[in-house]
Amino acid sequence: MAEFSYEIVKTIGVISEGSGGWTKELNLISWNGKEPKYDIRDWAPDHEKMGKGVTLTKEDAKALRDLLADIEF
């Protein structure tokens, strides 16, 4: 598996928390020193382990925001 690096530039918030302490979070993350992107994924309590997630550009995040605004909950 290829090596990669990440830096959580900004913690935006916790979406949910599982019974094992893992949290689903929205963060701004720089992957491999590149421009930070919005990222939704599960994280271990120490942020040393992570689950699969979704990475969004600013434009993707805006489009998702607009789609969610149209949903009636």
N, C-alpha and C positions, 0 to 999 in steps of 0.2 A: 504494500500500500504506500502511495506517495506521501511524503511529509508535507505538512502545511502548517501555517501559523495563523493566529487570529488575535485580534485585540478588540475587546468590547469598548468601543469609543464612548457610547452613551447607553445606559440602562433606561429604557422607556417605561417598562412595567411588567408585572407578572399577570398573565392571563388566567392561569389556574395552577393548583398545586396537587400533586398526587400523594398517596399515602406513604410512599417511600421517601418523601422529601424532595423529589424532583419537581421542578417547576417549568411550566410552559411560559416562555418570555418573549416579549418584543424588545429587541435591542438594535442599536446601530453598530455594526461590526465591520472592521477592516479585515478582509481575508488576504493573507499573503502580502500585506503591505499595500494593497490596492485601495481605491476610493471606497469609503464606508458605504454599506448598503443596509437596508432594513432587513431584519432577520427574525423569523418566528421558529422556535425549536424548543425541545425539552433539554433541561440542564440539570446535572447533579448538583447537590447543595454547594459543593466547592468550585463549581464551574470548570472542573478538570475533565469531566466526561460530558458528552452531549449526544442527543438523539438526532435522527434525520430531521431536516427542517426545510423551510422555504425562504429563499433570499429574494428580496424585491428592490428594484431601483426606486428612485424617488417617484418616477412616473408611474411605475407599477403600484406603489403604495397609494398614490393619489387615486388611481383607477379603482383599487380595492375599497378605499374609503367611500368613494361615490357609490359603488355597488352595494356596500353594506348599509349606506344611508337609505337606500330604496327598499330595504327589507323590513317588513312589518313583523316584529317579534311578539 
